[in-house]
Amino acid sequence: MAIDFFWRIPTHGEPSSHRSRTPYRGDWPPGDNAQRKPGLAGGGADGFSYVEYLTQIAQAAEISGFQGGLIPSFPMTDEPWVISAFLARDTKTFRFMIPFQPGFLSPVTAARMTASLQRATGGRALYNVIPGGGGPQQLWWGDPVAHDDRYGRTTEFLDVLRGIWKGGPFTYRGRFYQIEDAGLPFPLTEEEYPEIYFSGSSDAALASASKHADFYLSWLEPFDQLRDKFDRVKQRTAALGRKIKCAVRVDVVARPTEEEAWDEVRTGFDRIDKATLERFNSRGGSESVGAARQSRNRPATVTSYKDLIIEPNVWSGFGLLRGGQTNGIVGSYDQVAQRLDQLVELGADAFILASTPHLEEAYRVGEEVLPLVRGHVTTPALRAVG
């Protein structure tokens, strides 16, 4: 069985290692714009822009055996649809996993944008559909729709998207969308429908994923919990007469020895300021069921990096080092590959990996870890773009 591997493109800037939270590459530092500093990938006097840095990461991932990359979408990032178009010009096989929340686009517009990107890139676009985590960030987007309603809206959105893709005339009358005689024009109808990676841990998410997703995407969780989640979504999907694959989004720290890997984590943890650690211990701020599941798997109070080792080679403190999900894999090259193999055994068919800094680590993980994972294959060639 071939396993798909994707890398992550840091569209919000990044520090130079796990040992620092201060952005060094890219020009998206948090807070006051006065913090922006020209430098590596920051648009300095040498004319080297952050987009060119992202291009280098995509090229490194492509060279190192990754099928493509996730291009994150948050309030503090660039727009992934636009970044994908830039990266497409300087890569050949690299696929663009575009995350978006269906409430922010008309499904008709999304279909036209995606089919056009498919046509221009030789079919390299795919989706990471995110119904939304709720809370203050959801309101930042101007979206007050309640949690379960967002999943209902997502299901309708994907119903319409698939119906339009066939060329029409397509008419749809749902709760959230009313479409009359819509459809893509030729030759856009000839383009491959994008693979759909679907995120979400609630029952409403699993129900929506079962109907439309090609891959159900989860953050890393304790392995038994992840096996249970994968089993549930596969059972729901089978009841609809469909099959679904599963994927895991996980950060890694891989080094020649386990000691070196944990030393990287320990040094990063020791440099965390008190306020950041207190916020981490408070556990609040999101409606996301997935975030709540991760939070429950760590101790009530954290004082040492060792407190966050929840399974062999699994550390739940990555959110302290760079924000976002908390669980990741730490170990030697062999150990990281072995943990990935275990995830394959419990049902994972694809991975979205990441590590900081993304450029150098794309080479390290691609060259030292991926060849050790059973099921890893060389990136397949896609059809040529005329």
N, C-alpha and C positions, 0 to 999 in steps of 0.2 A: 504493500500500500504506500503510495507516494504521499508525503506530508508537505504541505505548503508552509513556507516561512516568509513572513513579512517583517520589515524593520519599521521604525518610527522616525518620522521627520520632525525635528523640533522647531515648529513654526513660531514658538514663543521665546526663542533664545534659550541659552543654556550655560551653565557654569563649565569650568574647564575639567571638573572631575566630580565624583561623588563627595569629595571632601569639602565642597563649598556650595552655598546656595546663591552666590552672587553671579548674575549673568555676565558672561565673558564673551560669548560668541552669539551673534545675532544682535538685533537692536530692539529687543522687547523687555527691558528691565521693568520690574514692578515699581509702582509709585510714581513720583514726580518725573516728568520728562527731562528735568535737569540732570537726572542720573545717567542719561544716555551718553555713552562714550564711544567715539570712533575707535576702531581697532580691528582685530581679526573679524571679518564678516560684518563689520558695523558700518560700512560705507565711508571708510577713511579716505585720506588724500590719494591713496594708490588706486582708487576707483573700484576696489573689490567690494561688492555688495553682499548683503546677507542672503539674497536670493542665489547668488553664486555659491555661497557656502552650503545652502540647502541642496543645490545641484551636485556639489561634491559628495554629500552624504548619499544621495540617491544613486550616484554612479558607483560609490564604494559598495553599497548594498547590492547593486546589480552585479558587479564584478565578483562579489564574495558569495553568491549563491542564493540570495533572497529573491523571491518572486516579485516583490514590490514593497510598498510602504504605506503605513497609515499616516495621513496628514491631518493632525488634530485641529479641532475647531472649538475654540473657547472665546470668551470675551477679550482675552489678551493675546489672540493670534490673528494672523492674516487669514483671508478667506481661502479655504482649501480648493475650491473650484478654480480659482485664479492661479494659485501656486501649482496645481496639477498641470495646467496649460504651459506654464513656464518650464517645468521639469521635463515635460514630454519632448521638448525640442533637443535636449541633451542626453537622453537615454534611449535605449532601443527596445528592451524587453520589460523594463520596470513598470509595474502596474500600480495604479493610483487608487488607494482605498480612501474614499471621500466620506467623512462623517457629516451627517446633517440631521436636523430635526424636521420632520415632515411638515410641521405647522408653519415653517418659515418660507416655504415655497409652494406655489401652485403645482400640483402634479403634472399639469400640462407643460409648464415651464421646465420642471425638472426633467421630464422626458426629452424635450427638445435639447436642453443643455447636455444631457448625458449622451444622447445619440450623436450629437455633433462632436463631442469629445471622443466617442468611440470611433467615429469615422476618421477623425484627424490623427488618431494615435494607433490605429490598427487594433482596436478593441481592448484597450488597457485600463478602462475605468471599471471600478466596482464600488459598492456602497457599504458603509457602516451606518446603518439606520439606528438613530438614538432618539427614542420618544421623549427623553428629557428627565433630568434628575429632580426638578422642582426647586422650591425654596427661592431665595433672593436671586440666584443666577438665572432661574427661569424667567423671573420678572424683568431682569436686565434685557432679555430678548423681546420683551413685550408680550409674553405668553402667559395669561392667567388661567389657562385651562387646567382642570383638576387632573390628578395622577392617572386614574383609570380611563378618563376620557381621552387623554393623550394617546393611549394605546388604541382605543377605538378609532381615533382620528388617523393613526398610523396605518391601521388595517385598511381603512377606506382609501387612504392615499395610495397604498400599494395596489389595491384593486384597480384604481383609476390608471395608475402608471402602466400597469401591465396591459390593461385594455386599450389604452392609447397607443402603446408600442406596436400593436398589431396593425395599425394603419387606419382604423375606423371605417365608417363613422361609428363612434362609440358614445353611448349615452349612459349616464349614471346618476341616480338620485339617492343620495345617502343623507345622513345627519349632518355631515361636515362639508360635503362636496356635491354640487349639482353640475353635471357636465352634459352638454348637448352636441351630438354629432362631431366629436373631436377625434383627432388622430394625427399621427406623424405623416409627413409627406414622404414619398419616394425621393431619394434613396435612403433616407434615415431609417425606414422600416426594415432595411436589409441588415442593419447593424445588430450585433449580438446583445441580447438583453443582459444587463450587468448582474454579476453575482451579488447576492445580498448577505452581508454579515449583520446580524441583529443582536443588539445589546439589551439587557434588562433581566432582573432576577425575580420580579414579582410574578404572581399568577397571571395577571393581565399581560405581562410581557411574554411569558411562555406561550400563552394562547395565540398572540399575534405572530410570534416567531414561527409557531407550528404551521401557520397558514401560508406564509410567504418566504421565509428565510431559506437560503441554501446552507448557511452556517449559523449556528447559534454561538455567539461570542460571550465569554465570561471572563471576568478577572480571575486571577489565580486565587483559590481558596484551599483550605485543608483538603487533601486528596479524596477522602471519603465523602465529604460534602459535595465536592465537584462531581464525583461519580454519580451521586444521587441526583444532582441537578441535570446532568446529561441524560440520565435514564428517564427522568420525568419529561423532558422536552422531546425525546425520541418516541416515547409512548404516545404523547399527545399528537405528534406528527403522524405516526403510523395509523392512528385512529382516523385521520383525514385521508389516508391512502397515499401519503407522501413519505419520503425519506429526507432526513436532515443530517448534516455533519456538524461537528462541534469544534470550537476553536478557543484558545486561551490567550489572553493578553497578559504578558508578564515581563517585568524588568529582570535583568540578570547582572550579577557581578561574577565574571569568570576570570580566573587567573591560573597560572601554571600549577600552583599549590593551593590547598584549602586555606592555609594560614595567610597567604597573601590576600586572598579574597576577603576573609573576615577582617584583616587589618585595614583594608579600604573602608569597610563598613564602620568599624570601630572608630577610625579617625573622623569620618564624617559625622557620626553621632556625637562624639566628644566636642565638636565645634558648634553644635546646635545651641542657640541662645535659649534662655529660660522661658521667655514668652512663647516661643514656638513650641516648646515641649508642653507647656501648660495648655495651649490650644489643642494639641494632639490628644492630651489626656482628657479633655472635656468632651470629645466625641460628638459634638453637635453640628447642625447647619445644613442638612440635606434630607429630602424626601426619598433619596435613592435607597432602594431595598438592598442593592448590591453593596453600597457603602456601609449600610448598617450591618450586613452579614460579615464584612471584613472587620468592622469595629469589634464585634462580639468575640472574635477569635484572638484578641490580644488582652493582656492583663489590665486590671483597672488602673494601676499606676506604673509608669515606666521610669526607671532611674538609670538603667544600663542597657546597652545595645543587646546584651544577652537575654534581657527580659522579653525581647521580641522574636526570639527563635521559637517558632511554634511547631515545627517539624524538622527533621534532618534536612539541612541546607535550605530551609524556607524561613525567610526573615520578613516580619510584618512592619518594618519601619521605613519603607521606601518613601512614603508620603512625607516623612520628616526631611528627607534629603532633597526632594525636588517637587513635592506636591503630588496630587493625584492618588492613584490606587496605592495600597500599602504593602501588599504581599509580593515578594520576589524570590528568586533563587540565587543562592550564594555558594560558591565552591570552586573546586578545580575544574578544568575543562572536562575531565572525565565525569565528575560528579554532576555538573550541570547537564551534560548529555544524558546521564542516567536518569535524572529527575524528569527530563523531557520525555525519555522513553517510557517512564512510568505513567506520565500523563497520556501518552499515546495508547498505552494498554488499557487505561480506564475510559477511553473514548475520544480523545482529541485527534482531530484530523488536520489542524492548522494551528499556527502560532503567530502572534504579533509580539516580537521581542524588542527590547530597547536597553540601552545602557549609555552612560554619560562618560565622556563626550561622544556623541553619536557617530562622528566621522571615524575616529580611530577604532571605536568599539565595533563598528560595522565590519571592519576588516578582522578584528580579533575574533569576534563571535562567529563570523562567517567562515573563517579559515581554520579556527581551532576547535570549535564546538559542533557546528552543523555536520561536518563529515563523520562525527562520532555517533550521530543520532540515526537509529534504524529508520529507513523510509526516506531519508534525505536524498533528493535527486538534483541534478544540475538544472538550472532555470531553463524551461523549454523555450524554443524560439517561437515567436508569434509571427503571424502573417505580415509580410512587408507592407509598408504604407506607400501607396503610389503617389 
